[in-house]
Each structure stands twice: as C-alpha cells, then as structure tokens.
Amino acid sequence: MEIVRPTALPPDHCTSPPGPPPQLMLAADPESVGAARAYAREFVSFYVPDSPAESTDDVTLVVSELVTNAVRYGTEPGDSVLVVLDAVPGRARVEVHDTARRRPQQRPESDERGRGRGLFILEALAATWGVDDRPFGKIVWAELEWK
C-alpha cells in the first residue's frame, strides 16, 4: 500500500498579511499600557499613513486611557485585556474588552490622586463612546473622527 503524504501549502498561504493585526491580547498589568500605546500608534500609522499626527496621538491617548481603566478597574490578577482597532481615513474605532461587568464611572478630578481624568479625556476626544456587555465582561469602545 502506498502512503500518500499531504503536500505543503504554497508559501503565499502561510504568510501573515502585512501590517499589525486588528486585535492585540495583553496581560492585565500596568506594563501593558505602554505596549497598547505602541500598538495603536503603529496600527494607525500603517493603515492610515496620511492621518494627521494629532489624530494618531488622539487614538493613542484613547487606547492608553481605556487600557489603563481596564487594568485598574476591569480585571483581576491573571486576566487579560483585548484591544481591537479599526482605522480608515477620517476615523478610527477603539475597543477594549475586559472581564468585569462593572461600568466605568466618572470620578471627580483629584490633584492628590493624580488620576480620575480618563473618561473626561475620552469625552473630549471621541465623537462617540459607549459600553457593551459581553458574556464574560464588557467592551468599552470609542469612535474618533478627523478630516
């Protein structure tokens, strides 16, 4: 009996598409915030290379704030957060998935705490934002627009 071995797929079937993927899974720890910022900047720069620098900065800041909030308030030790991005000329959508159902709440600003500004920043930069439930947690999303 002759053994028929499967043939390998041609190399073009085995390569990843160019550019950063639309999703990034990160450990739910403070060090992941910097990785999320770098990912957002690379993603927008790759998919919308002509976007104004200010718009790329805004997307990066929104990602930073949402991931920071997810790490601080939306996860437990050992959890992960998922960052999902989409960007086309003139707009970007940011989603951050975490494991807590608790909705974000604005807190009074505090010079003593040095935090509590994340949702104020989100409202200032995003055209719209919201929170959706998912089976094991929530998704906080924001849409940004520019010319």
ChimeraX attribute file (.defattr): number of C-alpha atoms within 10 A of each C-alpha:
attribute: neighborCount
match mode: 1-to-1
recipient: residues
	/A:1	3
	/A:2	4
	/A:3	5
	/A:4	6
	/A:5	6
	/A:6	6
	/A:7	6
	/A:8	8
	/A:9	8
	/A:10	8
	/A:11	7
	/A:12	8
	/A:13	9
	/A:14	9
	/A:15	8
	/A:16	9
	/A:17	9
	/A:18	7
	/A:19	11
	/A:20	16
	/A:21	13
	/A:22	13
	/A:23	15
	/A:24	16
	/A:25	14
	/A:26	18
	/A:27	16
	/A:28	24
	/A:29	19
	/A:30	13
	/A:31	12
	/A:32	19
	/A:33	22
	/A:34	15
	/A:35	13
	/A:36	24
	/A:37	20
	/A:38	14
	/A:39	21
	/A:40	30
	/A:41	18
	/A:42	17
	/A:43	23
	/A:44	26
	/A:45	17
	/A:46	15
	/A:47	15
	/A:48	17
	/A:49	14
	/A:50	12
	/A:51	19
	/A:52	15
	/A:53	12
	/A:54	10
	/A:55	19
	/A:56	22
	/A:57	15
	/A:58	22
	/A:59	29
	/A:60	22
	/A:61	20
	/A:62	28
	/A:63	30
	/A:64	21
	/A:65	20
	/A:66	26
	/A:67	30
	/A:68	21
	/A:69	20
	/A:70	28
	/A:71	25
	/A:72	13
	/A:73	15
	/A:74	23
	/A:75	21
	/A:76	15
	/A:77	9
	/A:78	8
	/A:79	14
	/A:80	20
	/A:81	22
	/A:82	20
	/A:83	24
	/A:84	19
	/A:85	23
	/A:86	17
	/A:87	22
	/A:88	13
	/A:89	15
	/A:90	14
	/A:91	18
	/A:92	21
	/A:93	19
	/A:94	23
	/A:95	25
	/A:96	23
	/A:97	26
	/A:98	27
	/A:99	22
	/A:100	17
	/A:101	17
	/A:102	12
	/A:103	16
	/A:104	16
	/A:105	9
	/A:106	11
	/A:107	12
	/A:108	10
	/A:109	13
	/A:110	10
	/A:111	8
	/A:112	6
	/A:113	7
	/A:114	8
	/A:115	11
	/A:116	16
	/A:117	14
	/A:118	21
	/A:119	18
	/A:120	13
	/A:121	14
	/A:122	23
	/A:123	13
	/A:124	12
	/A:125	19
	/A:126	19
	/A:127	13
	/A:128	14
	/A:129	17
	/A:130	12
	/A:131	16
	/A:132	13
	/A:133	14
	/A:134	13
	/A:135	7
	/A:136	10
	/A:137	16
	/A:138	21
	/A:139	25
	/A:140	21
	/A:141	23
	/A:142	24
	/A:143	20
	/A:144	20
	/A:145	18
	/A:146	13
	/A:147	8
